[in-house]
């Protein structure tokens, strides 16, 4: 029986791709890189800033990757909610899970501070037992952040479900030894998600209720 659910945030709870990609595109343009569109950057959402700018910046600018990461954070934080929305059915489903006494948490590449601010803005932070960001810890698919949540909350792994939209979320869940559920409305298509063999795959957030 599933008693606890841990969510990725971007691409799972939040449709935030335009704000994230827009900030990345701004950084690239400031560094003189003009050969990308916003849509080109969508597949990189969910990667660390180090990985993203390593892939996007030409070799001659790799020494500027730390600077690019700082520029991104400074630009993104005050603009994080310009176009970001909850995916359809997220708030209503979270409220139902709360009523059913399912324990909820996050495990996201965002900082804990940013996660808290954004979920408070959308009126769902109060339903979560733990809003956990990466905060300098090892990144997905390393299980550290998920293991931290499970340990902090004293949850049984066999009763815990990790829900996310990328390979990193599903692999983190498997590495941590919890159940996994992939969503197909974020970064990965149904075919890409099926190839990862999560325990469940859903096409809309409310379908999570059928998993329970």
ChimeraX attribute file (.defattr): number of C-alpha atoms within 10 A of each C-alpha:
attribute: neighborCount
match mode: 1-to-1
recipient: residues
	/A:1	8
	/A:2	15
	/A:3	18
	/A:4	22
	/A:5	21
	/A:6	27
	/A:7	22
	/A:8	25
	/A:9	24
	/A:10	25
	/A:11	22
	/A:12	24
	/A:13	24
	/A:14	19
	/A:15	19
	/A:16	24
	/A:17	24
	/A:18	18
	/A:19	19
	/A:20	27
	/A:21	21
	/A:22	22
	/A:23	22
	/A:24	27
	/A:25	23
	/A:26	18
	/A:27	22
	/A:28	20
	/A:29	13
	/A:30	11
	/A:31	14
	/A:32	11
	/A:33	15
	/A:34	11
	/A:35	10
	/A:36	12
	/A:37	11
	/A:38	16
	/A:39	12
	/A:40	11
	/A:41	18
	/A:42	18
	/A:43	15
	/A:44	19
	/A:45	20
	/A:46	25
	/A:47	15
	/A:48	15
	/A:49	20
	/A:50	13
	/A:51	12
	/A:52	18
	/A:53	22
	/A:54	16
	/A:55	12
	/A:56	19
	/A:57	18
	/A:58	10
	/A:59	10
	/A:60	7
	/A:61	15
	/A:62	16
	/A:63	11
	/A:64	14
	/A:65	18
	/A:66	13
	/A:67	12
	/A:68	22
	/A:69	18
	/A:70	13
	/A:71	17
	/A:72	20
	/A:73	17
	/A:74	12
	/A:75	17
	/A:76	20
	/A:77	13
	/A:78	9
	/A:79	15
	/A:80	19
	/A:81	16
	/A:82	11
	/A:83	12
	/A:84	17
	/A:85	14
	/A:86	17
	/A:87	19
	/A:88	14
	/A:89	13
	/A:90	18
	/A:91	18
	/A:92	13
	/A:93	16
	/A:94	22
	/A:95	15
	/A:96	14
	/A:97	20
	/A:98	15
	/A:99	10
	/A:100	10
	/A:101	12
	/A:102	19
	/A:103	19
	/A:104	21
	/A:105	22
	/A:106	26
	/A:107	30
	/A:108	25
	/A:109	25
	/A:110	19
	/A:111	15
	/A:112	17
	/A:113	12
	/A:114	14
	/A:115	21
	/A:116	20
	/A:117	13
	/A:118	18
	/A:119	19
	/A:120	12
	/A:121	11
	/A:122	13
	/A:123	11
	/A:124	16
	/A:125	19
	/A:126	13
	/A:127	20
	/A:128	19
	/A:129	17
	/A:130	20
	/A:131	23
	/A:132	25
	/A:133	23
	/A:134	17
	/A:135	14
	/A:136	9
	/A:137	12
	/A:138	12
	/A:139	18
	/A:140	24
	/A:141	19
	/A:142	18
	/A:143	20
	/A:144	18
	/A:145	25
	/A:146	29
	/A:147	20
	/A:148	14
	/A:149	19
	/A:150	20
	/A:151	12
	/A:152	11
	/A:153	14
	/A:154	9
	/A:155	15
	/A:156	13
	/A:157	18
	/A:158	13
	/A:159	13
	/A:160	23
	/A:161	25
	/A:162	28
	/A:163	29
	/A:164	32
	/A:165	27
	/A:166	27
	/A:167	21
	/A:168	19
	/A:169	27
	/A:170	27
	/A:171	21
	/A:172	24
	/A:173	28
	/A:174	19
	/A:175	16
	/A:176	19
	/A:177	17
	/A:178	22
	/A:179	20
	/A:180	23
	/A:181	24
	/A:182	30
	/A:183	26
	/A:184	23
	/A:185	17
	/A:186	25
	/A:187	22
	/A:188	18
	/A:189	15
	/A:190	16
	/A:191	9
	/A:192	14
	/A:193	23
	/A:194	16
	/A:195	9
	/A:196	14
	/A:197	16
	/A:198	21
	/A:199	16
	/A:200	16
	/A:201	21
	/A:202	20
	/A:203	14
	/A:204	16
	/A:205	21
	/A:206	18
	/A:207	14
	/A:208	20
	/A:209	12
	/A:210	7
	/A:211	13
	/A:212	11
